Amino acid sequence: MMKKYSIIFLLSFLIIHNIFPQAGNEKIVIAKYILYPYSTEYFDHDSETPSDTKSFDIALRRTKKFKYTLMSDFMSKDATFTLDTLITTPIKGKESYWIEPENVIYFGYKHEGDYYKKETIFKNVFYVNNTSDFSFEWEITNEHKTIAGLNCTKAISTVKNNRIIAWFTSEIPITYSPFNLNGLPGLILEVETFFNTITIESISYSEDIRSLVQKKEELIKEFEQEKDDNEIKESILMLKKAQLINQLKMMR
């Protein structure tokens, strides 16, 4: 019996060590994401929509691919989320068709417990702050799936009538996630909002906390220098988004 428990303990240790290598020398997690400006909620597709129309709509939205990097400190919980690259790949044979994404997040960061980001909606720039007076209201479901080899749980937020579907993993205990989403007990690997769908591409760990500190300082400086009269609270922006989404749905 003692030998059996010893084996179980050893296996548990190895699993935890592999999932949480930061328990050693690694100080930060580095997550790479790919975003496409579309979601299942965005399209007005139903059973009567021709399959060619559905395929073209999706292909058109996928001509724009945004690549992001998220870094988070396991100790201080400070974090950054930055747009690295925008890749445009026209549809072959239909290069004259193009879109401008309605919603773009350029960067976000967490500093001393508060959250900040630069975001555009129909090219209107907003410098958003999220302090302790606002929180995402999550309903954690019983749905699970594997993403990037990690067990994930589905959570839904409808704060300010904005529907957000997130898949998070408690195997990486980072509460900061893409779009400055927070409040879940683990890193979000996949998110779907009305405007965007973002999915994890890779996860790694690093001892070099200086890269995170330097990036955060750059973002703080940019935020403070550029915000001017365009600073807005997250709660107000979420309300504006909800109104806009309702208007877009009515126009269909």
C-alpha positions as CSV (number, residue, x, y, z in Angstrom):
1,M,0.0,0.0,0.0
2,M,2.8,2.4,0.9
3,K,4.5,1.7,-2.5
4,K,1.2,2.4,-4.3
5,Y,0.9,5.8,-2.6
6,S,4.5,6.6,-3.3
7,I,3.9,6.0,-7.0
8,I,0.8,8.1,-7.0
9,F,2.7,10.9,-5.2
10,L,5.5,10.7,-7.7
11,L,3.2,10.8,-10.7
12,S,1.3,13.8,-9.2
13,F,4.6,15.6,-8.6
14,L,5.7,15.0,-12.2
15,I,2.3,16.2,-13.6
16,I,2.4,19.4,-11.5
17,H,6.0,20.0,-12.4
18,N,5.2,19.8,-16.1
19,I,2.1,21.9,-15.9
20,F,3.6,24.5,-13.5
21,P,7.3,24.8,-14.5
22,Q,7.2,28.3,-13.0
23,A,7.4,26.7,-9.6
24,G,11.1,26.5,-10.3
25,N,13.1,29.3,-11.8
26,E,10.5,30.5,-14.3
27,K,8.9,33.8,-13.3
28,I,6.5,34.6,-16.1
29,V,4.2,32.9,-18.6
30,I,4.2,33.9,-22.2
31,A,1.1,33.1,-24.3
32,K,0.8,33.6,-28.0
33,Y,-2.7,34.1,-29.5
34,I,-4.3,34.4,-33.0
35,L,-7.4,36.5,-33.4
36,Y,-9.9,36.7,-36.3
37,P,-12.5,39.4,-36.5
38,Y,-15.6,37.2,-36.6
39,S,-17.7,35.1,-34.3
40,T,-20.7,32.8,-34.7
41,E,-22.9,35.5,-33.1
42,Y,-21.7,38.1,-35.6
43,F,-23.2,36.4,-38.7
44,D,-26.9,36.4,-39.5
45,H,-26.7,32.8,-40.7
46,D,-29.5,30.3,-40.3
47,S,-30.6,27.0,-41.9
48,E,-31.8,28.8,-45.0
49,T,-28.5,30.6,-45.6
50,P,-26.7,29.1,-48.7
51,S,-23.6,27.2,-47.8
52,D,-21.6,29.3,-50.3
53,T,-22.6,32.5,-48.6
54,K,-21.6,31.1,-45.2
55,S,-18.3,30.0,-46.5
56,F,-17.5,33.3,-48.2
57,D,-18.6,35.3,-45.1
58,I,-16.2,33.3,-42.9
59,A,-13.4,33.4,-45.4
60,L,-13.7,37.2,-45.8
61,R,-13.5,37.7,-42.0
62,R,-10.5,35.5,-41.9
63,T,-8.5,37.5,-44.4
64,K,-7.4,39.5,-41.3
65,K,-5.3,37.7,-38.8
66,F,-4.1,39.4,-35.6
67,K,-1.2,38.0,-33.5
68,Y,-0.9,38.9,-29.9
69,T,1.5,38.2,-27.0
70,L,0.4,38.0,-23.4
71,M,3.0,38.0,-20.5
72,S,2.1,37.6,-16.9
73,D,4.1,37.6,-13.7
74,F,3.3,34.7,-11.3
75,M,4.3,36.7,-8.2
76,S,3.1,40.3,-8.7
77,K,0.3,39.3,-11.1
78,D,1.2,42.3,-13.3
79,A,0.7,41.5,-17.0
80,T,0.7,42.8,-20.6
81,F,-1.3,42.0,-23.7
82,T,0.1,43.4,-27.0
83,L,-0.7,43.3,-30.7
84,D,2.4,42.1,-32.5
85,T,1.4,41.6,-36.1
86,L,-1.6,42.0,-38.5
87,I,-1.5,39.7,-41.4
88,T,-3.8,40.3,-44.4
89,T,-4.4,37.4,-46.8
90,P,-6.9,38.2,-49.6
91,I,-9.2,35.5,-50.9
92,K,-7.7,34.0,-54.0
93,G,-9.6,35.2,-57.0
94,K,-11.5,37.7,-55.0
95,E,-8.8,40.1,-54.0
96,S,-11.0,43.1,-54.4
97,Y,-13.1,42.0,-51.4
98,W,-11.9,43.3,-48.1
99,I,-13.1,44.3,-44.7
100,E,-12.0,46.7,-41.9
101,P,-12.4,45.1,-38.5
102,E,-14.9,46.9,-36.4
103,N,-13.1,46.3,-33.1
104,V,-9.3,46.2,-32.5
105,I,-7.5,45.9,-29.2
106,Y,-4.0,47.3,-29.5
107,F,-2.7,46.7,-26.1
108,G,-3.7,46.0,-22.5
109,Y,-1.9,45.7,-19.2
110,K,-2.4,45.2,-15.5
111,H,-0.6,47.4,-13.1
112,E,-0.9,47.5,-9.3
113,G,-4.3,45.7,-9.4
114,D,-5.9,47.9,-12.1
115,Y,-6.4,47.3,-15.8
116,Y,-5.8,49.5,-18.8
117,K,-6.1,49.1,-22.6
118,K,-6.2,50.9,-25.9
119,E,-9.1,49.8,-28.1
120,T,-10.8,51.1,-31.2
121,I,-14.5,50.6,-32.3
122,F,-15.1,51.7,-35.8
123,K,-11.8,53.5,-35.7
124,N,-12.8,55.6,-32.6
125,V,-10.0,55.3,-30.1
126,F,-10.7,54.6,-26.4
127,Y,-8.2,54.5,-23.6
128,V,-9.9,52.2,-21.1
129,N,-9.4,51.8,-17.4
130,N,-10.9,49.1,-15.2
131,T,-10.6,49.6,-11.5
132,S,-12.0,47.8,-8.5
133,D,-15.5,49.2,-9.2
134,F,-16.0,46.9,-12.2
135,S,-15.8,43.2,-12.6
136,F,-16.8,40.6,-15.2
137,E,-19.7,38.5,-14.0
138,W,-18.9,34.9,-15.0
139,E,-21.1,31.8,-15.0
140,I,-18.8,28.8,-15.0
141,T,-20.5,25.9,-16.8
142,N,-20.0,22.1,-16.7
143,E,-18.7,22.0,-20.2
144,H,-15.1,21.0,-20.8
145,K,-12.8,20.5,-23.7
146,T,-9.0,20.2,-24.4
147,I,-7.2,23.1,-25.9
148,A,-3.4,23.0,-26.5
149,G,-3.3,19.8,-24.4
150,L,-4.9,21.5,-21.4
151,N,-8.2,20.8,-19.8
152,C,-10.5,23.8,-20.2
153,T,-13.8,24.9,-18.7
154,K,-16.4,27.0,-20.5
155,A,-17.5,30.3,-18.8
156,I,-20.0,32.9,-20.0
157,S,-20.2,36.5,-19.1
158,T,-23.2,38.7,-20.1
159,V,-22.0,41.9,-18.3
160,K,-23.8,45.0,-19.7
161,N,-25.5,42.6,-22.2
162,N,-22.1,41.8,-23.9
163,R,-22.0,38.0,-24.3
164,I,-18.5,36.7,-23.8
165,I,-17.7,33.0,-24.1
166,A,-14.4,32.0,-22.6
167,W,-12.5,28.7,-22.2
168,F,-10.1,28.8,-19.3
169,T,-7.7,26.3,-17.7
170,S,-7.0,26.2,-14.0
171,E,-3.8,24.3,-14.8
172,I,-2.2,27.7,-15.4
173,P,-3.2,29.9,-12.4
174,I,-3.1,33.3,-14.1
175,T,-6.2,35.4,-13.7
176,Y,-5.2,37.9,-16.4
177,S,-6.3,37.0,-20.0
178,P,-6.7,38.5,-23.5
179,F,-8.8,41.7,-23.8
180,N,-8.0,42.4,-20.1
181,L,-10.5,39.8,-19.1
182,N,-10.2,38.7,-15.5
183,G,-12.0,37.1,-12.7
184,L,-11.6,33.5,-13.7
185,P,-9.4,31.0,-11.8
186,G,-7.0,30.4,-14.6
187,L,-5.7,31.6,-18.0
188,I,-8.2,31.9,-20.8
189,L,-7.1,30.0,-23.9
190,E,-10.0,30.8,-26.2
191,V,-12.5,33.8,-26.2
192,E,-15.4,34.6,-28.4
193,T,-17.1,38.1,-28.3
194,F,-19.5,39.6,-30.8
195,F,-16.7,41.1,-32.8
196,N,-13.7,38.7,-32.4
197,T,-12.6,35.1,-31.7
198,I,-9.1,34.6,-30.2
199,T,-7.4,31.3,-29.7
200,I,-4.1,30.2,-28.0
201,E,-1.2,29.4,-30.3
202,S,1.6,28.6,-27.9
203,I,2.5,28.8,-24.2
204,S,6.0,29.1,-22.8
205,Y,7.7,30.2,-19.6
206,S,10.6,32.4,-18.9
207,E,12.9,33.6,-16.1
208,D,13.4,37.0,-17.8
209,I,10.9,39.2,-15.9
210,R,12.7,42.2,-17.3
211,S,11.0,41.8,-20.6
212,L,7.6,42.1,-18.9
213,V,8.6,45.0,-16.8
214,Q,10.0,46.9,-19.8
215,K,6.9,46.2,-21.9
216,K,4.6,47.3,-19.1
217,E,6.6,50.6,-18.6
218,E,6.3,51.3,-22.4
219,L,2.6,50.7,-22.3
220,I,2.0,52.9,-19.2
221,K,4.0,55.7,-20.9
222,E,2.0,55.4,-24.1
223,F,-1.3,55.3,-22.3
224,E,-0.6,58.3,-20.2
225,Q,0.8,60.4,-23.1
226,E,-2.1,59.6,-25.5
227,K,-5.2,59.2,-23.4
228,D,-6.1,63.0,-23.4
229,D,-9.9,63.2,-23.4
230,N,-10.4,59.7,-24.7
231,E,-10.1,57.9,-21.4
232,I,-13.2,55.9,-20.4
233,K,-14.2,53.4,-17.8
234,E,-14.6,49.8,-18.8
235,S,-18.2,49.7,-17.5
236,I,-19.1,52.7,-19.8
237,L,-17.4,51.2,-22.8
238,M,-19.2,47.9,-22.3
239,L,-22.5,49.7,-22.2
240,K,-21.6,51.5,-25.5
241,K,-20.7,48.2,-27.0
242,A,-24.0,46.6,-26.0
243,Q,-25.9,49.5,-27.6
244,L,-23.9,49.2,-30.8
245,I,-24.3,45.5,-31.0
246,N,-28.1,45.9,-30.6
247,Q,-28.1,48.4,-33.4
248,L,-26.1,46.2,-35.7
249,K,-28.5,43.3,-35.1
250,M,-31.5,45.4,-35.9
251,M,-29.9,46.5,-39.2
252,R,-29.7,42.9,-40.5
